[in-house]
């Protein structure tokens, strides 16, 4: 849909990620809408920075097309609901995730660490997009702390 712009922005995806398993009305809503729970979210974002910083250059339109939307939304949803959903954003961490899944899976700090890393990833990605767009405008920053 929309040339691939809308792949996973759907209630059946985000409902399955955001449902709090300890809330009866959340689980009833999932059942009513035939939505399954999603317990693990693994996202590899579009390589925005690599694309826009390529030595061969990239057009503004191609830069815009390389901004990930759905992946960021899934990461944020999973990190928000990290009590029930594991989120992985770094392929180097896959072995650690597999070991966790094989184990007792009761380590709340492990889940918090994954959520923290996910939000760090989102913040970094959004910062890269913001920086690139800022450079495209040639204007000073509207926020304190950024050189113009």
C-alpha positions as CSV (number, residue, x, y, z in Angstrom):
1,X,0.0,0.0,0.0
2,X,1.2,3.5,-0.9
3,X,4.4,2.1,-2.6
4,X,5.3,0.2,0.6
5,X,5.0,3.1,3.0
6,X,2.4,1.3,5.0
7,X,3.5,-2.2,5.9
8,X,3.0,-2.7,9.6
9,X,1.0,0.3,10.8
10,X,-2.0,-1.7,11.6
11,X,-4.1,-2.4,14.8
12,X,-3.5,-6.1,14.5
13,X,0.2,-5.5,14.7
14,X,0.3,-2.8,17.3
15,X,-2.5,-4.3,19.3
16,X,-0.6,-7.5,19.6
17,X,2.5,-5.6,20.8
18,X,0.9,-3.1,23.1
19,X,-1.6,-5.4,24.9
20,X,-0.9,-5.6,28.6
21,X,-1.3,-9.3,29.4
22,X,-2.3,-8.6,33.0
23,X,-5.3,-6.5,32.0
24,X,-8.4,-8.6,31.4
25,X,-10.0,-5.9,29.1
26,X,-6.9,-5.8,26.9
27,X,-7.0,-9.5,26.4
28,X,-10.8,-9.4,25.8
29,X,-10.2,-6.7,23.2
30,X,-7.6,-8.8,21.4
31,X,-10.0,-11.8,21.4
32,X,-12.9,-9.6,20.1
33,X,-10.8,-8.3,17.2
34,X,-9.0,-11.7,16.6
35,X,-5.6,-10.3,17.4
36,X,-2.8,-12.5,18.7
37,X,-0.2,-11.3,21.2
38,X,3.3,-10.6,19.9
39,X,6.0,-11.5,22.4
40,X,9.2,-10.6,20.5
41,X,9.8,-7.7,18.2
42,X,13.0,-7.7,16.1
43,X,13.5,-4.7,13.9
44,X,16.3,-3.7,11.5
45,X,15.6,-0.1,10.5
46,X,16.2,1.3,7.0
47,X,19.9,2.3,6.9
48,X,19.1,6.0,6.7
49,X,22.4,7.4,7.8
50,X,24.4,5.1,5.4
51,X,22.2,6.1,2.5
52,X,22.3,9.9,3.1
53,X,26.0,10.0,3.9
54,X,27.0,8.0,0.9
55,X,29.9,9.5,-1.1
56,X,27.9,9.1,-4.3
57,X,25.2,11.4,-2.8
58,X,21.4,11.0,-2.6
59,X,18.6,13.1,-3.8
60,X,16.3,14.8,-1.2
61,X,13.4,12.6,-2.4
62,X,15.5,9.4,-2.0
63,X,16.5,10.6,1.4
64,X,12.9,11.0,2.5
65,X,12.0,7.6,1.1
66,X,14.7,6.1,3.3
67,X,13.2,7.3,6.6
68,X,11.7,4.4,8.5
69,X,8.3,5.0,10.0
70,X,6.8,1.6,10.8
71,X,9.9,0.1,12.3
72,X,10.3,3.0,14.7
73,X,6.6,2.6,15.7
74,X,7.0,-1.1,16.4
75,X,10.2,-0.5,18.4
76,X,8.6,2.2,20.5
77,X,5.5,0.1,21.1
78,X,7.5,-3.0,22.2
79,X,9.8,-0.9,24.4
80,X,6.9,0.7,26.1
81,X,5.4,-2.7,26.8
82,X,8.7,-4.3,27.7
83,X,7.2,-6.1,30.6
84,X,5.5,-8.4,28.1
85,X,7.4,-7.9,24.8
86,X,11.1,-8.4,24.1
87,X,12.5,-5.9,21.6
88,X,15.8,-6.3,19.7
89,X,17.3,-3.6,17.5
90,X,20.9,-4.8,17.2
91,X,21.7,-8.0,15.3
92,X,24.8,-8.3,17.5
93,X,22.5,-9.0,20.4
94,X,20.6,-12.0,18.8
95,X,22.7,-14.6,20.6
96,X,21.9,-13.0,24.0
97,X,18.2,-12.9,23.1
98,X,18.3,-16.6,22.1
99,X,20.0,-17.5,25.4
100,X,17.3,-15.6,27.3
101,X,14.5,-17.3,25.4
102,X,16.0,-20.7,26.3
103,X,16.3,-19.8,29.9
104,X,13.7,-18.9,32.6
105,X,12.7,-15.6,31.0
106,X,12.1,-13.9,34.3
107,X,14.8,-11.3,34.3
108,X,13.0,-7.9,34.5
109,X,16.3,-6.0,34.3
110,X,17.1,-7.8,31.0
111,X,13.8,-6.6,29.6
112,X,14.4,-3.1,30.8
113,X,17.9,-3.1,29.3
114,X,16.4,-4.1,25.9
115,X,13.8,-1.3,26.2
116,X,16.4,1.3,27.0
117,X,18.5,0.2,24.1
118,X,15.5,0.4,21.8
119,X,14.7,3.9,22.9
120,X,18.4,4.8,22.4
121,X,18.2,3.4,18.9
122,X,15.0,5.4,18.1
123,X,16.5,8.6,19.5
124,X,19.7,8.2,17.5
125,X,17.8,7.4,14.3
126,X,15.5,10.4,14.8
127,X,18.5,12.6,15.5
128,X,20.1,11.5,12.3
129,X,17.0,12.3,10.3
130,X,16.6,15.6,12.0
131,X,20.3,16.5,11.4
132,X,20.0,15.6,7.7
133,X,16.8,17.6,7.2
134,X,18.3,20.5,9.1
135,X,21.3,20.5,6.7
136,X,18.8,20.5,3.8
137,X,17.2,23.7,5.0
138,X,20.2,25.9,5.5
139,X,18.6,27.6,8.5
140,X,19.6,27.9,12.1
141,X,18.2,25.6,14.7
142,X,15.0,26.4,16.6
143,X,16.2,24.4,19.6
144,X,18.7,25.6,22.1
145,X,22.1,23.8,22.1
146,X,22.4,23.2,18.4
147,X,24.9,25.2,16.5
148,X,23.4,27.0,13.5
